[in-house]
C-alpha cells in the first residue's frame, strides 16, 4: 500500500492559502480604485481568475516588492 506524501499535501495547502490571500488583496485594491460598481467587477474577476491563476500571481508579484 502506498504511503501518504504529507509534504506534498502541506505544500498544496500552503499554495492554496497564498492564492486566496493574493486574490483577497487584489479584490481589496480594486475596491479602493473603483468604489462605484464593485460587486459586478468582483463577479467578473472571480470568473476570469478561475481560468488563469498563474497570470494573477505574475501580476501581483511586482506589487509586493514595491
C-alpha positions in Angstrom: 0.0 0.0 0.0 1.3 3.5 -0.9 2.3 5.9 1.8 0.7 9.3 2.0 3.1 12.2 1.0 2.4 14.6 3.7 5.0 17.1 2.5 3.2 17.4 -0.9 -0.2 17.8 0.8 1.2 20.5 3.1 2.7 22.4 0.2 -0.6 22.3 -1.7 -2.4 23.7 1.3 0.2 26.5 1.6 -0.1 27.3 -2.1 -3.9 27.4 -1.8 -3.7 29.8 1.1 -1.3 32.0 -0.7 -3.5 32.1 -3.8 -6.5 33.0 -1.7 -4.6 35.8 0.1 -3.5 37.2 -3.2 -7.0 37.1 -4.6 -8.3 38.9 -1.5 -5.7 41.6 -1.7 -6.4 42.1 -5.4 -10.1 42.5 -4.8 -9.4 44.9 -1.9 -7.2 47.0 -4.1 -9.8 47.1 -6.8 -12.4 48.2 -4.4 -10.2 51.1 -3.4 -9.7 52.1 -7.0 -13.4 51.8 -8.1 -15.8 52.4 -5.2 -18.8 52.6 -7.5 -19.8 49.3 -9.0 -17.5 46.9 -7.1 -19.9 43.9 -6.9 -20.1 43.5 -10.7 -16.3 43.8 -11.0 -15.7 41.2 -8.3 -18.0 38.7 -10.0 -16.3 39.1 -13.4 -12.9 38.9 -11.9 -13.7 35.7 -10.0 -14.7 34.1 -13.3 -11.6 35.3 -15.0 -9.4 34.3 -12.1 -10.5 30.7 -12.2 -9.3 30.4 -15.8 -5.7 31.7 -15.3 -4.4 31.6 -11.7 -0.7 31.7 -12.9 -1.4 35.1 -14.6 -2.7 36.5 -11.4 0.4 35.6 -9.3 2.7 37.1 -12.0 0.7 40.4 -11.9 0.7 40.6 -8.1 4.4 39.8 -7.6 5.7 43.2 -8.6 3.2 44.9 -6.3 4.6 43.0 -3.3 8.1 44.3 -3.8 7.0 47.9 -4.2 
